[in-house]
């Protein structure tokens, strides 16, 4: 079963134009298939392949990233929107997502039965539209995160093929990246244009940058039918009411928390203080400080190998 989600999580998840376009809109399957074709250089049409939505809401991507997943051609294809600095843990997070997906369809009896389970092949793609500089595309692999193994005589010849791995392909869909995939998929290009307009609107001081971007897209010829036919309910879920003061407040809170975490790590490494004292000094929950302490211990062990 998919994990339960709070009302706030659900609103955050549904607030994405990417999710609506490729996963929820009446034409979502058509847009999804056009993006699948662009990725694979195929030319499938609706009706030629079976497309089944299998999205698990907020299992992996919460608040920052939003995902859409469908089964097609014996594969589970995960498309993830990424609006901020690229997270290097994406392969691990996709692995969590896929395990949750597989567990939803197979019982313990299936798993312990001698009959082989046939799993849909995973394909994970991330579409980056944040402000930071990023290459046109990049592959991230789960194996890149594996801790170094001490090269003893018993382990140095361990075949790499025995290691678990999962690859995630990241496309930079910002206008200045000029990725060729945008010319192969009209829906993705329209979405890229929307995010660019929203960025311009924010830079120019528009009260509601997403609404500004929506109006700009409606004035253009690219997927205008989609933008013109968004229902009031869809617009409410996607855009909501943009509150610039609230946005700034949230950004300040995030920055303050980042500073608190950095200070806590510094105290854990250099000061002879208890986790309780550090938690109090840095205004962090004790559980978070203990987790940081364990994280630093793992990093120190890995560094000595």
N, C-alpha and C positions, 0 to 999 in steps of 0.2 A: 504494500500500500504506500502511496505517496505521503510524505510527512504533512501534517497539518500546518496551515499558515495563518498568521494573524491577519486581521483586517487591514492593518497598515502595510504589511508585506504584500498583500494582494493588490492594494492600490498602487504600490511602487511598481509591482510587476506589470500591471496593466497600463502604466503610464507611458509605455514606450511606443513610439510610432513604428519602430522596427518590428516589434511583436505584433502589432495590429496588422501591418502590411503583409508580413510573411507567415502569420500564424492564426489570425482571428478574423480578418476581414472576409467578406463574402467571396472575394477573388484571391484569397490567401494561397490556396493550392496552386493557382495559375502562376502567381508571383514566385512562390517557392520553387516550382518546377523550372521556371525561367532562370532562376539563380542556380539551381542544380545543373541545368544544361550549360550555363556559362562556366561553371567550375569544371565540368567533365568534358566539355566540347562535344556535347550530344545535342540531339534535336527532338527529344521526346515531346509529345503533345498530350494534353489532358485526355484520358481515356485509353492511352496506350500503355500506361503503367499505373499500378495501384499506389496511391499516396494515402497514408494513414497518420493523422496527428497523434503524437505520443508524448507531448510536452509534459514534463513534471515541473509544476510551478514552484519556483523558489527553492528547489533542492540545492542548487549550486549558486546561481547568480542572484544576489540580493542587493537591491538598491542601486548598485552601480552598473552591473551587467544584466542584460535580459536575454533569454534564449528562446528559440523555437526549435522543436524537434519533430521530425516525421520519419516514418519508415517508408522506404522506397527502394525497389530493386534489391531486396534482401539486405538492406543496410539501414541502420538508424543514423540519420544525418542530423547533427547538432549544429545549429547556426547561432552564434552568440554575438550580441552587440556589445561593444566595449567603448565607453565614453570617457574614460579617464586614463591615467598612466597605466601602461600595460602591466598586468600582473604576471609575474614569472611562474606562478603556481597554477596557471591555467591547465596544463596537462593533468595534474593531480586532481583539480576540481572537476575536470571532465570525467576522469576515472570514477570519482564519487557519483557523478550523475549517471554514468552508464551502469554502475553496479546497482544503483537504486532502480533504474529502468529494468534491468534484467530480473531483479528480485520481485518486481511487480508481476511478472508474467510466469515465473517458475516457482513451484512449491518445493518444500523440503523433499517430498517424495520424488519430484522430478530430479533434483540435484543428487540424491543418493541412489537413484535407480541406475542400473548398469547400462541402460539405453542412453546413447549419446544425445545430449541436448544440442539442438541446432540454434545458434545465436545469430541475430542480425549483425552484420559487420559494422563496426563503429567508424564514423567519419565526423571529425570535429573541425569546425571552422570558426574563426573569430574575425569580426569586421570592426576595425579600429577607426574611430573618428575623433579621437582626443586632440588636444592642442600640442602635445609634446612631439618632438621630432622622432620619426620612426621610419624604417625602411619600407619600400613598396610592399614587400611581403617577407614573411619569416616563418620558419618551422620551429616549434618548440617541442621537445621530447621529454617524456617522463623520466627517462634514464639519465638526463642531464642533472637531475636533482639527487641521484643516488649518492650516498656517502661513499667516500673513497674506501676501498678495501685494502687493508694492509697486505702488501705483496709478500706473502709467505709461500713456501714451496708447495703447500697444499691448496692454495687459492689462486696463485698467479696464472694458472692455466685454465681457469674456469671459462668455458665458452660463453661469449656474449649472447649467443642465441638462447641461453637459459634464463636470461633476465626478462622480466616483464617490461613492456614498453608501450607507449601510446603517443602518437604524434598529433599535434594541433597546428593547423595552418592558419596564419594570421594575414589578412589582407588589409592594407592601409587604404581606406576608401575616401580619404580627404582629397579635395579637389587638386591641391598642389602636388599630391603623390602621383596623380595621373595613371592609376593602375588600369591596364587594358580590360580588366573584367567589367569595369563600369560601362564600356562600350558594348559589351555582350549582353548586358541585362538592364533593360530600361527601368525596371522597378528599383534596382540597387542604385542606379544613377540618380533617380528621382529622390531617393532617400538621402543620398550624399548631398544633393543640391539643397534639400531641406535643412540638413545640419549646418551647411555653410551659411545659408540665409539666417538661421537662428544665431549663429556665431556673430554675424554682421550686426544683427539686431541688438544683441547684447552689448556689443562694442559701441554701438551708436546710442545706447541709453534707452532703447525701446522698453516700455513698461512690461510687455509680455512678448519676449523674443520668439517663443514657439508659435504664437498666434501671428506674429509678423511674418515668420517663415511660411506659415500655412497660406497666408494671403499672397505672398510672392509666388508660391508654387501654383496657386490657382490662376495666376495671371499668365503663367507659362504654358507651353504646349506639352510638356513632359509629364505623362500620367495625370493630366489635369482632371480626367474623369474620376480617378480615385480620390483626389483631394476635394473635388466639388461634391462628391457623393458621401463624404463622411457624415454619419448621423450625429445628432447633438450628443447622444450618449457616448459615441466613440470619441468625439472631440473632448468631452468632459473627462473621460478616462485617460486620454492621451495627454492632453495639455493642462487641464485643471486651470486654476488661477495662479498666474505667476506672481510671486511676492518677492520683489527684489531685496527688501530689507530682511526677510526671512532667509533668503538665499545667502546673503552676506553673513548673517548670524550663524548659520549652519557651517559655512566655510571657516569662520573664526573658531568655532567649537572643534572642528576637525583639526585645525592647525594647533590649537591648544593641547588636544589629546596627543598629537604626534610629539609635541615638545615634552609632555609629561612622560611618554614612553621612552623617549631618548634619554631624559634625565634619570629615569629609573634604571635603565640599562647601564648608564654610566656609574651610578651609585652601586649597583650590584657588582660591577667589575672592579671598582677602585676603593669603595668605602666598606668598612667593617660594620655594616648596619644590618639589622634583622629585616626580613621581608615586611614585617608589620610596620616598622619605622619608615621604610622606604615608601610603602603604600600610603602612609599618612603624609609624608613629606611631598609626594607627587600627586596626591589626590586621585589615586587609582585604587580599584578594588584589589583586595589582597590576592584573590584568585588570579588576577591578571599579572601581578608581580611574580607570583609563584610560577606561572607559565613562562614568563620572560626569563626567570632564573633557570628553568629547565632547558629552555631554548639555547641560552648562552652556554650551558654545560655541554649540550650536544655539539655546539659549534667548536668548543674548545677540544673536545675529544676528537672530532673530525680533523682539526688542524694539526693534531699530534701524530696522525696516522701517515 
